[in-house]
């Protein structure tokens, strides 16, 4: 399980970096934007899968509530995706980055 937690921390950091790139970089060419979109989707899928394993491990094996908070971080992209509009995209991107940072802090502190 130590390997999965380490992988989750690395994927979490990579996802935060990917979101920050998209937040601050203005893509001029559609090809670069498409590559960024595919990379972001891959990071998000890896993030959700690995964090889901860690949160279920924390809930079932360790019986702690930090696993529940991590599971809420797994569900947060779906909740935020339901609320976002094109005009408020940057605000919800910042909210998503905050969810990623919360999950990273919990992973570093408790697991």
N, C-alpha and C positions, 0 to 999 in steps of 0.2 A: 504494500500500500504506500510505502514511502516513495517509491518511484512514481506512482500516479499523482501523489500530492506535489512532488517536485515538478512533474510535467504540467500540472494544473497551474502552478505558480508561474512557470515560464510562458505558458499560453496566455495567462491573464495579463502579464506584462506586455507581451506581444500585441494583444488585442487593444490595450490602452494606447500603445504607440500608434497602432493603425488608426484608431479613432482620432487621435491628436493630429496625425498627418492629414486626414480628411477634413478636420476642423479648420486647420490653418493654411493648408495648401490649396491654391486655386488651379484646378486642372484646366489647361488650355486645349489639349488634344483629347478627342474622345477615346482614342486607343489607350492612353494612359489612365483615363478615368475608368475604363472597362477593366483593365488589369488591377487597378486599385479595388474596384468593386468585387471582383472574384477573390482577391486576397482577403478582403474584409469578411466576405461570406465564409471563406475557409477558416479564418480565425474565430469567427463567431460559432461555427459548428463545433470546432475543437473545444472552445471555451465551454459551451453548453454541455457537451458530452462528458468532458473530464470533471467539470464542476458538479454535474449530476451524480457521477460515481462517488465523488468525495462527500457530497452532502448526504447521499443515501448511506454511505459508510458511517458518517457521523451520527445520523439518526438511528440506524438499526444496531450497529455494533457498539458505539460509544455512548449512546443515549444522551446526547447533549443537544441543546437548542441552537447551537451554532450551525449545525447541519440544516436546520429549518431556515435560518437566515440565508445560508448559501443557496438553498433551494429557491428562495424568493429572488435571489440574484439571477438564477437560471431562468426564471419565469419573466423577469423584468424586461427583456427585449420584446417579448410578445405584448406586454401591457403598454410599453412605450410606443411600439409600432402601431398599436390600435389608436393611440391618441395623437400621433404626429401628423402635421400638415406641412406643406412645403414652406409656408411662411414661418413656422416655428421649428424648423429642422435643427438649427444650431442650438436652441435651448434644450431640446430633447437629446441631442448628442452630448451635451454637457451633463445632463441627468444620467445618461447611460454610462458615461465615463465615471461618474460618481458611484454608480452601482458596482462597476468593475473595481474601483479603488476600495470600496467597502469589502468586497469579497476577497481582495488581495490582502487587506489588513487582517481579516479574520483568518485567512489561510496562514499567514505568517505568525500570527499570535497563538492560535489554538491547535494547529495540526502540525 
